Amino acid sequence: LIGVDRVEVGAAGAVVGLAVTQSGSADLVRLYDGASQVVTVDDVGKVGIGSAIPDGTLTIHGASGGNPGVILRRNTGGGDIASIQWASNSANFAMINYRDAAPHGLQFYSGGTADSNLSMIIRLNGNVGIGTNVPQAKLHVYDGSAAVYSKLESTNGSATFDLRQTNKYGSVNWYYQGTHKWLFGQVNQEDDISLYQPSGVSVGTPYRIIFKNDGKIG
């Protein structure tokens, strides 16, 4: 059909509304906006939006000077808003989900998509939880069944761990059953490093070892 402004296909029951058969190697479908090819379905089923030659199952190519984007929208808020899943015909492997109900945030599932497979969450305040869906700090790592182990490793260069605070000090803190037991770092004395015992000290100073900025140790 050439020069037709509108084409409608009506179907009912089990009748296919529109079938396109391509026996050769050309594209199955091409949609144009004027002279611009905006949607393509090639002969193996790859779909291109803004791409005449899709190189993936779905290829989205933004207009010149623009960024391509995908929006997953739900009509109402509350509960699970939208998700992306990785699965085979027999199992679910992973999922990224945004939830607008407790625990609110962007959720990452691995090893499956059940509640028990929730591995990491980014809450609305930016706190990141690994092993916990209620992180109490910018990074909160929790394992209720085993020791929590973190590793910094570099093959060719140095592995570093930075504690930075623009106007004050940084420290490493140890807690036991919710009680702050030890601190290593800067405590008020911003130029010194100390091993500090903030609780359980009835007599004497809580500073156990201090490394002064002039090299003296006390």
Disulfide bonds with the S-S distance in Angstrom:
none
